[in-house]
Amino acid sequence: MSDTVEPINWHQASGGDVRKLRDAFGTFLTGVTVVTTLDDKGNPYGFTANSFTSVSLDPPLVLVCIAKSAYSLSVFTKAKSFSVNILKESQGDISNKFASQSASKFDGVEITGDDSFGIPLINNSASAFLCANYNTMDAGDHVVLVGRVIKFYTVPSNPLAFYRGGYIKISAKEQPITPKKLAKMKVGCLVSDNNGVYLVRDKNNGTWSIPSRHWLENETQEVATQKVLSSIGISGEMSFIYSVFREDGESHNTMVFRGDITSTAMDSCGDLEVKVFNSTDIPWEFVKGNYTRSMLSRFFKEKNVDSFGVYCEPVSDGKVASITSDELMNP
Ligand SMILES: Cc1cc2nc3c(=O)[nH]c(=O)nc-3n(C[C@H](O)[C@H](O)[C@H](O)COP(=O)(O)O)c2cc1C
C-alpha cells in the first residue's frame, strides 16, 4: 500500500495556528499513562499523560511532561517520587477520569498502595514504573519531570493507544479465516503420507486433482479442511497454508493447506477413486490444471529436503516464499 503524496504546506510553529500544531503533534501515536503521587499530607494526585517517554536504560530514566496549567503541577514538582501507570486498552474510563480536574479522581478506581513509597498505583495496568524524582526542567508551558525508575512491573496486554485526539485499538485479534472475507473460494488439501500425495479422480473425464470443495460461509479453516479429508475417508492435520491460486478459466480461487495423514478408512469414500502418488508414478498428463501440476511438482521437491514454501498469487507471476522447518521451529 502506498501513501498518497500531498504537496507540502509548511506552517509557522510560533505565533501561528496552535490548533494545527496540536493536530500535527497528534499524528504521533502514543500509549496513555496515569501519573500519580502524594502531597506532603499524604493526599493522592494523578493526571493522564501521553507525553511519557523512556529516556535511559543506565541509569533507568523516564520522563513525562506536565502542563503548567495543571492543578497538580506544584504537587508533582515538589514530590520526591511518582508512579507512571501504562494503561491497558480496557482502561479508557480511567484515562478520562484522570484527564479531568475532578477533586475525586481516585473515587471508584482500584488502587494498590506501593510498599516502598506509598505512591498509589492503578490496579491492573499494563506496566507501572515507580520513580524517584531525578530532575525537573522548565520547558515552555510544561515542566518535564524526569524520574529514575526504582521498581517496575509489566504484564502482556494490549495497550490503550491515543492518536489524533482519540483512543484507538491497535490489538489485532486473530480470527479464523471464513469465506465471508474470501468470496468464491475453494479449500484444497495437499495431504501426504510416506508413500506420496492423495489425489482424487474426476469420474467424468478421468483427470486427477487434490481433494477440494467449496468453502462455505462461516466455516473455519479447520472445519473446511476436515470436511475435505472426510470426503475421501481419511483424517489428517492440515496446519499449513501452502498455495493460493486460480486456475485458468476458473471463477474461484483455491486455497491449499498442507498436512499429514493421521488415519485412514478408505472404504468410507463412496464411489470416489482416491490414490496415493509419489513423484515417480504420478500421471502428470492427467493431473488437472497448470497451477496444480506446478504446486505438486514443487511439493515433491520440497518434501525431499523437508523445507516448504508458500505460493501466493491468483493470476500470474506467482512467488514462493520460503519457510524452512528451522524457521517454523524458531520463528
Ligand atoms: C490522552 C491524554 C493525554 C494527556 N497527556 C497530558 C500530558 O502529557 N501532560 C499534561 O500535562 N496533561 C495531559 N493531559 C491532560 C491532563 O490529563 C488534564 O489536563 C488533567 O486535568 C490534569 O490534571 P490536574 O489539572 O488535576 O492536574 C492529557 C489528557 C489526555 C486525555
The ligand as an SDF file (V2000), in Angstrom:
LIG
                    3D

 31 33  0  0  0  0  0  0  0  0999 V2000
   -4.8430   11.0960   26.3500 C   0  0  0  0  0  0  0  0  0  0  0  0
   -4.4670   12.3090   27.1840 C   0  0  0  0  0  0  0  0  0  0  0  0
   -3.1440   12.6410   27.3310 C   0  0  0  0  0  0  0  0  0  0  0  0
   -2.7690   13.7260   28.1050 C   0  0  0  0  0  0  0  0  0  0  0  0
   -1.4410   14.0000   28.2640 N   0  0  0  0  0  0  0  0  0  0  0  0
   -1.0520   15.0140   29.0540 C   0  0  0  0  0  0  0  0  0  0  0  0
    0.3290   15.2500   29.3110 C   0  0  0  0  0  0  0  0  0  0  0  0
    1.2050   14.5490   28.8070 O   0  0  0  0  0  0  0  0  0  0  0  0
    0.6650   16.2620   30.1370 N   0  0  0  0  0  0  0  0  0  0  0  0
   -0.2910   17.0400   30.7290 C   0  0  0  0  0  0  0  0  0  0  0  0
    0.0650   17.9530   31.4920 O   0  0  0  0  0  0  0  0  0  0  0  0
   -1.6090   16.8360   30.5120 N   0  0  0  0  0  0  0  0  0  0  0  0
   -2.0070   15.8360   29.6950 C   0  0  0  0  0  0  0  0  0  0  0  0
   -3.3350   15.6000   29.5030 N   0  0  0  0  0  0  0  0  0  0  0  0
   -4.3040   16.4580   30.1320 C   0  0  0  0  0  0  0  0  0  0  0  0
   -4.3990   16.2120   31.6310 C   0  0  0  0  0  0  0  0  0  0  0  0
   -4.6330   14.8650   31.9220 O   0  0  0  0  0  0  0  0  0  0  0  0
   -5.5130   17.0720   32.2190 C   0  0  0  0  0  0  0  0  0  0  0  0
   -5.2350   18.4140   31.9410 O   0  0  0  0  0  0  0  0  0  0  0  0
   -5.7160   16.8870   33.7000 C   0  0  0  0  0  0  0  0  0  0  0  0
   -6.8220   17.6240   34.0630 O   0  0  0  0  0  0  0  0  0  0  0  0
   -4.6170   17.3710   34.5260 C   0  0  0  0  0  0  0  0  0  0  0  0
   -4.9880   17.1000   35.8710 O   0  0  0  0  0  0  0  0  0  0  0  0
   -4.9320   18.2110   37.0210 P   0  0  0  0  0  0  0  0  0  0  0  0
   -5.3420   19.5060   36.3960 O   0  0  0  0  0  0  0  0  0  0  0  0
   -5.8870   17.7220   38.0760 O   0  0  0  0  0  0  0  0  0  0  0  0
   -3.5260   18.2400   37.4950 O   0  0  0  0  0  0  0  0  0  0  0  0
   -3.7400   14.5230   28.7250 C   0  0  0  0  0  0  0  0  0  0  0  0
   -5.0780   14.1880   28.5730 C   0  0  0  0  0  0  0  0  0  0  0  0
   -5.4470   13.0940   27.7980 C   0  0  0  0  0  0  0  0  0  0  0  0
   -6.8880   12.7230   27.6510 C   0  0  0  0  0  0  0  0  0  0  0  0
  1  2  1  0
  2  3  1  0
  2 30  2  0
  3  4  2  0
  4  5  1  0
  4 28  1  0
  5  6  2  0
  6  7  1  0
  6 13  1  0
  7  8  2  0
  7  9  1  0
  9 10  1  0
 10 11  2  0
 10 12  1  0
 12 13  2  0
 13 14  1  0
 14 15  1  0
 14 28  1  0
 15 16  1  0
 16 17  1  0
 16 18  1  0
 18 19  1  0
 18 20  1  0
 20 21  1  0
 20 22  1  0
 22 23  1  0
 23 24  1  0
 24 25  2  0
 24 26  1  0
 24 27  1  0
 28 29  2  0
 29 30  1  0
 30 31  1  0
M  END
$$$$
